[in-house]
C-alpha cells in the first residue's frame, strides 16, 4: 500500500454499475477498491488478500451477503464488514449485525456519510492494530 492510500476495500455487489460507481468514488476518496459480483469471488478474495473493510450487497447471484458475511467471520474476525444494499427492512439489519457486520447502509446513501463512516472505521481499525501488544515467542 502506498503512503497516499487510505485503505484497501473489497466490494461485493452483483450490479456492474454499482461496482463501477463505487470503485470510482472510493478511488477518488483515496482508497483502493476491488469489486467482485459473487459470493464465491468475494470469499476467495477475503481468504487470499488483506482488506481494511468489506462492503456487501444483500442479494448476489449465488446467495446472500449474509452467507458471505458468516463465512468471512469464520476466517476473519477483525476486518470491518458493512452492508451497502437496497434491502431496507429492520429484520435484515438485525440479521446482518448478528452475522458479524459492523453497519448497514441502505442505497441510495449520501456518499459523504458513507465515506465518513469508512474513514472512521479504517482509522479506528488501524489504531487498534498499532496499539495491540506484541506477543513474543519466548513469553
RODO-902887 format. One record per residue (C-alpha): residue number from 1; residue in one letter; x, y, z. Coordinates in nm, 4 decimals, padded with zeros to 6 digits. Layout:
REM residues N
+-----+------+----------+----------+----------+
! pos ! code !       xx !       yy !       zz !
+-----+------+----------+----------+----------+
! NUM !    a !        X !        Y !        Z !
...
+-----+------+----------+----------+----------+
//
This chain:
REM residues 139
+-----+------+----------+----------+----------+
! pos ! code !       xx !       yy !       zz !
+-----+------+----------+----------+----------+
!   1 !    x !  00.0000 !  00.0000 !  00.0000 !
!   2 !    x !  00.1363 !  00.3407 ! -00.0879 !
!   3 !    x !  00.1634 !  00.6225 !  00.1668 !
!   4 !    x ! -00.1234 !  00.8131 ! -00.0015 !
!   5 !    x ! -00.3632 !  00.5187 !  00.0100 !
!   6 !    x ! -00.6106 !  00.5333 !  00.2992 !
!   7 !    x ! -00.7040 !  00.1667 !  00.2791 !
!   8 !    x ! -00.7999 ! -00.1335 !  00.0739 !
!   9 !    x ! -01.1703 ! -00.2127 !  00.0318 !
!  10 !    x ! -01.3463 ! -00.5188 ! -00.1086 !
!  11 !    x ! -01.6887 ! -00.4522 ! -00.2612 !
!  12 !    x ! -01.9148 ! -00.7496 ! -00.3330 !
!  13 !    x ! -02.2146 ! -00.6365 ! -00.5390 !
!  14 !    x ! -02.3904 ! -00.8067 ! -00.8292 !
!  15 !    x ! -02.4670 ! -00.4824 ! -01.0111 !
!  16 !    x ! -02.1890 ! -00.3793 ! -01.2511 !
!  17 !    x ! -02.2955 ! -00.0122 ! -01.2493 !
!  18 !    x ! -02.2826 ! -00.0003 ! -00.8697 !
!  19 !    x ! -01.9385 ! -00.1625 ! -00.8734 !
!  20 !    x ! -01.8084 !  00.0894 ! -01.1275 !
!  21 !    x ! -01.9562 !  00.3869 ! -00.9419 !
!  22 !    x ! -01.8314 !  00.2752 ! -00.6006 !
!  23 !    x ! -01.4814 !  00.1935 ! -00.7276 !
!  24 !    x ! -01.4620 !  00.5403 ! -00.8825 !
!  25 !    x ! -01.5931 !  00.7173 ! -00.5703 !
!  26 !    x ! -01.3732 !  00.5183 ! -00.3333 !
!  27 !    x ! -01.0724 !  00.5715 ! -00.5600 !
!  28 !    x ! -01.1276 !  00.9476 ! -00.5637 !
!  29 !    x ! -01.1530 !  00.9392 ! -00.1843 !
!  30 !    x ! -00.8103 !  00.7751 ! -00.1599 !
!  31 !    x ! -00.8988 !  00.4064 ! -00.1336 !
!  32 !    x ! -00.8023 !  00.1065 ! -00.3420 !
!  33 !    x ! -01.1307 ! -00.0707 ! -00.4221 !
!  34 !    x ! -01.1659 ! -00.4212 ! -00.5595 !
!  35 !    x ! -01.5122 ! -00.5176 ! -00.6845 !
!  36 !    x ! -01.6476 ! -00.8677 ! -00.7403 !
!  37 !    x ! -02.0010 ! -00.9822 ! -00.8106 !
!  38 !    x ! -02.0481 ! -01.3206 ! -00.6411 !
!  39 !    x ! -02.0149 ! -01.4831 ! -00.3013 !
!  40 !    x ! -01.7654 ! -01.7277 ! -00.4454 !
!  41 !    x ! -01.5376 ! -01.4496 ! -00.5694 !
!  42 !    x ! -01.5847 ! -01.2465 ! -00.2524 !
!  43 !    x ! -01.4893 ! -01.5360 ! -00.0274 !
!  44 !    x ! -01.1874 ! -01.6217 ! -00.2420 !
!  45 !    x ! -01.0625 ! -01.2622 ! -00.2227 !
!  46 !    x ! -01.1306 ! -01.2430 !  00.1522 !
!  47 !    x ! -00.9305 ! -01.5650 !  00.2062 !
!  48 !    x ! -00.6312 ! -01.4701 ! -00.0061 !
!  49 !    x ! -00.5939 ! -01.0930 !  00.0312 !
!  50 !    x ! -00.5931 ! -00.8363 !  00.3073 !
!  51 !    x ! -00.8628 ! -00.5707 !  00.3161 !
!  52 !    x ! -00.9266 ! -00.2897 !  00.5619 !
!  53 !    x ! -01.3018 ! -00.3013 !  00.5060 !
!  54 !    x ! -01.5563 ! -00.5096 !  00.3137 !
!  55 !    x ! -01.8823 ! -00.3774 !  00.1642 !
!  56 !    x ! -02.1519 ! -00.6372 !  00.0856 !
!  57 !    x ! -02.4790 ! -00.6235 ! -00.1024 !
!  58 !    x ! -02.7644 ! -00.8391 !  00.0253 !
!  59 !    x ! -02.8657 ! -01.0258 ! -00.2908 !
!  60 !    x ! -02.5946 ! -01.1807 ! -00.5070 !
!  61 !    x ! -02.6063 ! -01.4258 ! -00.7981 !
!  62 !    x ! -02.5049 ! -01.7231 ! -00.5860 !
!  63 !    x ! -02.6619 ! -01.6439 ! -00.2472 !
!  64 !    x ! -02.6840 ! -01.3628 !  00.0035 !
!  65 !    x ! -02.4397 ! -01.1241 !  00.1604 !
!  66 !    x ! -02.5429 ! -01.2729 !  00.4959 !
!  67 !    x ! -02.3960 ! -01.6080 !  00.3897 !
!  68 !    x ! -02.0764 ! -01.4395 !  00.2783 !
!  69 !    x ! -02.0529 ! -01.2337 !  00.5974 !
!  70 !    x ! -02.0820 ! -01.5504 !  00.8097 !
!  71 !    x ! -01.8184 ! -01.7322 !  00.6006 !
!  72 !    x ! -01.5786 ! -01.4395 !  00.6236 !
!  73 !    x ! -01.6289 ! -01.4239 !  01.0002 !
!  74 !    x ! -01.5200 ! -01.7898 !  01.0214 !
!  75 !    x ! -01.1767 ! -01.6942 !  00.8847 !
!  76 !    x ! -01.1503 ! -01.3271 !  00.9828 !
!  77 !    x ! -01.2995 ! -01.1792 !  01.2973 !
!  78 !    x ! -01.1302 ! -00.8405 !  01.2681 !
!  79 !    x ! -01.1937 ! -00.6843 !  00.9259 !
!  80 !    x ! -01.4848 ! -00.4395 !  00.9285 !
!  81 !    x ! -01.7850 ! -00.5528 !  00.7240 !
!  82 !    x ! -02.0646 ! -00.3189 !  00.6215 !
!  83 !    x ! -02.3703 ! -00.3902 !  00.4118 !
!  84 !    x ! -02.4381 ! -00.1487 !  00.1259 !
!  85 !    x ! -02.7758 ! -00.2622 ! -00.0040 !
!  86 !    x ! -03.1217 ! -00.1689 ! -00.1185 !
!  87 !    x ! -03.2804 ! -00.4072 !  00.1327 !
!  88 !    x ! -03.4347 ! -00.1743 !  00.3895 !
!  89 !    x ! -03.6204 ! -00.3920 !  00.6399 !
!  90 !    x ! -03.5289 ! -00.3827 !  01.0114 !
!  91 !    x ! -03.5140 ! -00.7635 !  01.0317 !
!  92 !    x ! -03.2449 ! -00.7695 !  00.7609 !
!  93 !    x ! -03.0426 ! -00.5112 !  00.9511 !
!  94 !    x ! -03.0635 ! -00.7352 !  01.2596 !
!  95 !    x ! -02.9588 ! -01.0405 !  01.0557 !
!  96 !    x ! -02.6576 ! -00.8518 !  00.9170 !
!  97 !    x ! -02.5422 ! -00.7432 !  01.2616 !
!  98 !    x ! -02.5962 ! -01.0944 !  01.4003 !
!  99 !    x ! -02.3855 ! -01.2332 !  01.1132 !
! 100 !    x ! -02.0960 ! -01.0099 !  01.2184 !
! 101 !    x ! -02.1372 ! -00.6862 !  01.0225 !
! 102 !    x ! -02.0490 ! -00.3565 !  01.1906 !
! 103 !    x ! -02.3023 ! -00.1495 !  00.9990 !
! 104 !    x ! -02.5709 ! -00.1298 !  00.7339 !
! 105 !    x ! -02.6187 !  00.1360 !  00.4645 !
! 106 !    x ! -02.9369 !  00.1497 !  00.2604 !
! 107 !    x ! -02.8994 !  00.2538 ! -00.1045 !
! 108 !    x ! -02.9071 !  00.5264 ! -00.2022 !
! 109 !    x ! -02.6956 !  00.6695 !  00.0748 !
! 110 !    x ! -02.5429 !  01.0144 !  00.0898 !
! 111 !    x ! -02.1866 !  00.9440 ! -00.0235 !
! 112 !    x ! -02.0350 !  01.1819 !  00.2321 !
! 113 !    x ! -02.1941 !  00.9809 !  00.5144 !
! 114 !    x ! -02.0676 !  00.6540 !  00.3682 !
! 115 !    x ! -01.7140 !  00.7859 !  00.3190 !
! 116 !    x ! -01.7040 !  00.9406 !  00.6665 !
! 117 !    x ! -01.8027 !  00.6072 !  00.8228 !
! 118 !    x ! -01.5457 !  00.4192 !  00.6141 !
! 119 !    x ! -01.2747 !  00.6708 !  00.7091 !
! 120 !    x ! -01.3585 !  00.6431 !  01.0793 !
! 121 !    x ! -01.3750 !  00.2646 !  01.0783 !
! 122 !    x ! -01.0454 !  00.2184 !  00.8945 !
! 123 !    x ! -00.8654 !  00.4763 !  01.1110 !
! 124 !    x ! -01.0027 !  00.3116 !  01.4240 !
! 125 !    x ! -00.9048 ! -00.0331 !  01.2982 !
! 126 !    x ! -00.5506 !  00.0779 !  01.2173 !
! 127 !    x ! -00.5098 !  00.2467 !  01.5567 !
! 128 !    x ! -00.6219 ! -00.0762 !  01.7305 !
! 129 !    x ! -00.3622 ! -00.2705 !  01.5313 !
! 130 !    x ! -00.0861 ! -00.0252 !  01.6237 !
! 131 !    x ! -00.1736 ! -00.0246 !  01.9942 !
! 132 !    x ! -00.2143 ! -00.4032 !  02.0234 !
! 133 !    x !  00.0558 ! -00.5571 !  02.2427 !
! 134 !    x !  00.3152 ! -00.7651 !  02.0651 !
! 135 !    x !  00.3463 ! -01.1256 !  02.1736 !
! 136 !    x !  00.6918 ! -01.2694 !  02.1627 !
! 137 !    x !  00.7627 ! -01.6385 !  02.1098 !
! 138 !    x !  00.9541 ! -01.6597 !  02.4404 !
! 139 !    x !  00.6649 ! -01.5183 !  02.6511 !
+-----+------+----------+----------+----------+
//
